[in-house]
């Protein structure tokens, strides 16, 4: 029952992330900020900076647990973790460029939701500059 809930919950969170972000959601990491691009921090984005990735991660691992497939459970967990670790770092690099201090504050108050993934590490002096420009 717990694993089934994890699978359904992960899928639901992923779908809610897409609905909540609406036009701000894209399957490709954006390196250019569109004029209507907004930082989404409400709904599922208030519990995870990357709820779509978090939901997919937990769904993928749970599906293999449901199939009682220990080898693929480990492989899926590692592959998904590695992929999202790299993707989140790249995506947050651009989000920091787009939203500067607003994203720094968001990053400091909301986690990723995937164990061991912290996202893009910003140097403290650059962080301070971004926050000052935001005031």
C-alpha positions as CSV (number, residue, x, y, z in Angstrom):
1,X,0.0,0.0,0.0
2,X,2.8,2.4,0.8
3,X,4.6,1.8,-2.5
4,X,1.3,2.1,-4.4
5,X,0.7,5.4,-2.7
6,X,4.3,6.6,-3.6
7,X,3.7,5.7,-7.2
8,X,0.3,7.4,-7.4
9,X,1.5,10.3,-5.3
10,X,4.6,10.9,-7.5
11,X,2.5,10.8,-10.7
12,X,0.0,13.2,-9.2
13,X,2.6,15.7,-8.0
14,X,4.2,15.6,-11.5
15,X,0.9,16.4,-13.1
16,X,0.0,19.1,-10.6
17,X,3.4,20.7,-11.3
18,X,2.6,20.9,-15.0
19,X,-0.9,22.3,-14.3
20,X,0.4,24.8,-11.7
21,X,3.2,26.2,-13.9
22,X,1.0,26.3,-16.9
23,X,2.8,28.3,-19.7
24,X,5.9,28.5,-17.6
25,X,6.4,24.7,-17.8
26,X,8.5,23.2,-20.6
27,X,10.1,19.8,-21.0
28,X,13.3,21.5,-22.3
29,X,15.5,23.6,-20.0
30,X,15.1,27.2,-21.2
31,X,18.3,29.2,-21.6
32,X,16.5,32.4,-22.6
33,X,13.8,34.1,-20.5
34,X,10.6,34.7,-22.3
35,X,8.8,38.0,-21.7
36,X,5.9,36.2,-20.0
37,X,8.1,33.8,-17.9
38,X,7.2,34.0,-14.2
39,X,8.8,32.4,-11.2
40,X,6.1,29.9,-9.9
41,X,6.3,29.4,-6.1
42,X,2.8,28.5,-5.1
43,X,0.9,25.2,-5.0
44,X,3.2,22.2,-5.3
45,X,6.1,24.6,-6.0
46,X,5.8,25.7,-2.3
47,X,7.0,22.2,-1.2
48,X,9.5,21.5,-4.0
49,X,11.5,23.7,-6.3
50,X,11.2,21.0,-8.9
51,X,8.0,19.1,-8.2
52,X,7.7,17.6,-11.7
53,X,11.2,16.0,-11.3
54,X,10.5,15.0,-7.7
55,X,7.2,13.3,-8.7
56,X,8.8,11.5,-11.6
57,X,11.7,10.3,-9.4
58,X,9.4,8.8,-6.8
59,X,7.0,7.4,-9.4
60,X,9.9,5.7,-11.3
61,X,11.3,4.1,-8.2
62,X,7.9,3.0,-6.9
63,X,7.0,1.3,-10.2
64,X,10.0,-1.0,-9.8
65,X,9.2,-1.7,-6.2
66,X,5.7,-2.6,-7.1
67,X,7.1,-5.1,-9.7
68,X,9.3,-6.6,-7.0
69,X,12.3,-5.9,-9.2
70,X,15.3,-5.1,-6.9
71,X,17.9,-4.8,-9.6
72,X,15.8,-2.3,-11.7
73,X,14.8,-0.5,-8.5
74,X,18.4,0.3,-7.8
75,X,19.2,1.1,-11.4
76,X,16.1,3.3,-11.9
77,X,16.9,5.1,-8.6
78,X,20.5,5.8,-9.6
79,X,19.7,6.7,-13.2
80,X,16.9,9.1,-12.2
81,X,18.9,10.6,-9.4
82,X,21.9,11.2,-11.7
83,X,19.8,12.7,-14.5
84,X,17.9,15.0,-12.2
85,X,21.0,16.1,-10.3
86,X,22.6,17.3,-13.5
87,X,19.4,18.7,-15.0
88,X,18.4,20.6,-11.9
89,X,21.9,22.1,-11.6
90,X,21.7,23.3,-15.3
91,X,18.1,24.6,-14.9
92,X,18.9,26.5,-11.7
93,X,21.8,28.2,-13.4
94,X,19.4,29.8,-15.8
95,X,16.7,30.4,-13.2
96,X,19.2,32.4,-11.2
97,X,20.0,34.5,-14.3
98,X,16.3,35.0,-15.0
99,X,15.0,35.8,-11.5
100,X,18.2,36.7,-9.5
101,X,17.4,37.5,-5.9
102,X,13.9,36.2,-6.1
103,X,15.3,32.8,-7.0
104,X,18.0,32.9,-4.4
105,X,15.4,33.5,-1.7
106,X,13.2,30.7,-3.2
107,X,16.1,28.3,-3.3
108,X,17.0,29.1,0.3
109,X,13.4,28.4,1.6
110,X,12.2,25.5,-0.6
111,X,14.1,22.2,-1.1
112,X,14.3,20.0,-4.2
113,X,12.5,17.0,-2.6
114,X,14.9,14.4,-4.0
115,X,17.4,13.0,-1.5
116,X,20.9,14.3,-1.9
117,X,20.1,16.9,-4.6
118,X,20.7,20.5,-3.6
119,X,20.7,22.2,-7.0
120,X,23.1,24.8,-8.3
121,X,25.6,26.0,-5.7
122,X,25.9,29.7,-5.8
123,X,29.0,31.4,-4.4
124,X,28.2,33.5,-1.3
125,X,29.5,36.8,-2.8
126,X,27.4,36.4,-6.0
127,X,24.4,35.4,-3.8
128,X,24.8,38.6,-1.8
129,X,25.1,40.7,-5.0
130,X,21.9,39.1,-6.4
131,X,20.0,39.8,-3.2
132,X,21.1,43.4,-3.0
133,X,20.1,44.1,-6.6
134,X,16.7,42.7,-5.7
135,X,16.1,45.2,-2.9
